[in-house]
Amino acid sequence: MEFAGKVALVTGGSRGIGLEISRRLAQGGADLIIGYKKDLENAEKAKAEFEALGRRVQLVQADLRKPAGVDALFEEVAAGLDQIDILVLNAAFGTMGEVLRMGRASWRASYDTNVLSPMLTAKGALPWLKRKGGVITATSTLGAHTAYPTYVAIGSSKAAMETLVKYMAFEWAKYGIRANSVAAGPVETRAIDWFRDGDAVRIFTAKKGLAGRMGLPSDIADVAVWLCSQQSHWIWGQSIVAEGGILCGVDYDDWMEENVDRNEFTAEGGA
Ligand SMILES: NC(=O)c1ccc[n+]([C@@H]2O[C@H](COP(=O)([O-])OP(=O)(O)OC[C@H]3O[C@@H](n4cnc5c(N)ncnc54)[C@H](OP(=O)(O)O)[C@@H]3O)[C@@H](O)[C@H]2O)c1
């Protein structure tokens, strides 16, 4: 088993994509430290499932948006499993809205949780990761690479996080630490209902994506766990986009039919 003898800390590892990443790591032999914010019931379900596989599991409740929450997390790690070989930076929060409509508090909420917190969490885990050389994998979003409606605070904060991960790869390679991100397209979790019209996101993803369906947590966990594994040993500081093919190609026939009257088009001046 690839991860036997290793301990993985997965923030937001109790549900959604983080739960599926935790599950794959546990199936691969890793013991787990699962961070969650408030949903104890889901966290305990995950603990029971992974303990049934013979894994050691430590649950840590902490609000990682606050620096004090990050400190509390590592105090508990030190008193608990006291080992981290794999760090998955997955917990996130986002405020939805357009640039002109969001106030300072909305920006702060997204940037505190998606940029400052991953940086503090990675710094906090560093003493353990350095012991034998470790791996950092962050969960990012396609919205860091292209624009979605009302997604600017999340998309831009995750773009900053991806760059942070690149710099961690650059600065911490000397400790034997490899860091990368996976940028996910839309995935069926509770987070989809943050969108004003979650069903539009589901339909768009299934119709535009070459895969022909909505993303599942397992689609992203496959990539994230691969990035945690030796199989990806030659990849450093990158963001791997995993989006079911929604960015691949342009179906201009459909788009033209819905948007353009050919009779009004002139080559010089556009429509
Ligand atoms: N779903 C998508 O379409 C999608 C697309 C692109 C990227 N992603 C990224 O994938 C990651 C996981 O998303 P998801 O959809 O699986 O999310 P989710 O189902 O909403 O789960 C979020 C997890 O993060 C934890 N969490 C949230 N805020 C936290 C905080 N302040 N402190 C500590 N833990 C916190 C939650 O704990 P509680 O359960 O206790 O609240 C939960 O375990 C995120 O980084 C997200 O940006 C998701």
The ligand as an ORCA input file, in Angstrom:
! r2SCAN-3c Opt
* xyz 0 1
  N     -17.500     21.650     -5.260
  C     -16.975     22.264     -6.294
  O     -17.605     22.441     -7.333
  C     -15.556     22.763     -6.243
  C     -15.002     23.257     -7.434
  C     -13.709     23.743     -7.431
  C     -12.965     23.706     -6.265
  N     -13.507     23.204     -5.114
  C     -12.659     23.238     -3.924
  O     -12.599     21.945     -3.344
  C     -12.464     22.077     -1.943
  C     -13.550     21.289     -1.255
  O     -14.803     21.771     -1.699
  P     -16.171     20.984     -1.425
  O     -17.087     21.377     -2.492
  O     -15.876     19.556     -1.159
  O     -16.615     21.718     -0.065
  P     -17.707     21.312      1.011
  O     -18.476     20.108      0.643
  O     -18.402     22.589      1.289
  O     -16.773     20.918      2.285
  C     -15.975     21.892      2.875
  C     -15.131     21.263      3.960
  O     -14.259     22.291      4.485
  C     -14.506     22.469      5.871
  N     -14.368     23.904      6.168
  C     -15.036     24.924      5.577
  N     -14.641     26.113      6.126
  C     -13.730     25.803      7.078
  C     -13.000     26.571      8.011
  N     -13.131     27.915      8.100
  N     -12.161     25.937      8.879
  C     -12.031     24.587      8.810
  N     -12.692     23.792      7.955
  C     -13.548     24.398      7.095
  C     -15.913     21.942      6.122
  O     -16.077     21.579      7.493
  P     -17.598     21.430      8.118
  O     -18.209     20.254      7.415
  O     -17.370     21.181      9.566
  O     -18.299     22.711      7.806
  C     -15.931     20.754      5.140
  O     -15.261     19.643      5.703
  C     -12.489     23.567     -1.646
  O     -11.167     24.045     -1.565
  C     -13.191     24.148     -2.853
  O     -12.834     25.485     -3.100
  C     -14.790     22.749     -5.076
*
